[in-house]
Amino acid sequence: MLQESPIASYFAQPALPRVEPADLARAVQVLHRRTGIVLGDHKRDMAARTLGMRTHHAGQPSVHAYLDFLDQNPQADEWDRFVSAFTINHTAFFREQHHFRILKDFVQRRAKPIAIWCCASSTGEEPYTLAMTLHDACGQSGTDVSVLATDIDAQVIIQARKGVYTLDRIKPVPLEFLRRYFLRGTGRQAGMARVKPVIRDLVTFQELNLVSPSWPLSQKFDAIFCRNTMIYFDKATQTKILERFVPLLKPGGLLFAGHSENFTYLTQSLRLQGQTVYSVT
Ligand SMILES: C[S@@+](CC[C@H](N)C(=O)[O-])C[C@H]1O[C@@H](n2cnc3c(N)ncnc32)[C@H](O)[C@@H]1O
């Protein structure tokens, strides 16, 4: 005879600690200070649930104690999990395709080597799209190009390094690129595809927080891709980051923004070229 209790307990949700309005307000500030992310009022319910979950999984007796723990332990591993719980990692291969046509044309006219910084690279689709575009555009000198891919979220960096995606995720990749740059999984890997080493080797992944006071970068870039990330920051944070991008661009270099991001009124150091692509004034 079937017993109900084991199944019911398998699906049971843990009782989450209560999130007081003051705790939530404090968490919103903590998140903003650490990441620059501004949580809008419409996201408060989701944020309260996330906070309750993190408190439960971190084994803290209350949300208040959890936030005290974060404050008192700036190096704790829990910070990675806290940040990761609040970041929005939505991305796709060949997202906003026109940018890759512009990039192809741009790099074909530029002196090599070419270096691109993808500064909020999420699970890797964007930097691998960049690497495929560069490899395709530069022909024989396809190894004279590199992509630095960074993100604040340690968990997406780990996933991105693997370069493994479901067949559904790689649907936007043109057929020709699928043939050249992906390996299709078989057996236990059926339904998955892996980016080939020729492309993976062009990309270096590294954690980097755009709001931290120093960035561990030792080179300048022909182009910076900062797409669909500034929308989560306030205007003051966006302006500061843009001003820090400017000296990192080589002469004639380009900054690519997301389709809903407009930097024209934030800084006089960048001029809109069209299609959310900027150059240094
Ligand atoms: C919506 S995704 C955009 C991914 C990709 N750029 C694209 O357009 O498809 C935003 C990414 O920004 C990252 N992010 C948020 N705050 C950040 C910060 N302070 N520094 C660096 N990355 C950050 C998130 O972890 C997330 O992966």
The ligand as an ORCA input file, in Angstrom:
! r2SCAN-3c Opt
* xyz 0 1
  C      21.285     40.177    -17.481
  S      22.918     39.578    -17.379
  C      23.584     40.194    -18.902
  C      24.525     39.205    -19.537
  C      25.106     39.635    -20.881
  N      25.908     40.817    -20.743
  C      24.029     39.836    -21.926
  O      23.758     40.963    -22.319
  O      23.446     38.847    -22.369
  C      23.644     40.673    -16.150
  C      24.948     40.159    -15.570
  O      25.548     41.211    -14.812
  C      26.213     40.641    -13.711
  N      26.451     41.691    -12.696
  C      25.555     42.278    -11.869
  N      26.179     43.162    -11.063
  C      27.482     43.138    -11.392
  C      28.644     43.826    -10.923
  N      28.567     44.713     -9.925
  N      29.849     43.549    -11.501
  C      29.944     42.650    -12.505
  N      28.894     41.951    -12.980
  C      27.671     42.205    -12.447
  C      25.261     39.546    -13.249
  O      25.899     38.589    -12.448
  C      24.739     39.003    -14.586
  O      25.482     37.874    -14.994
*
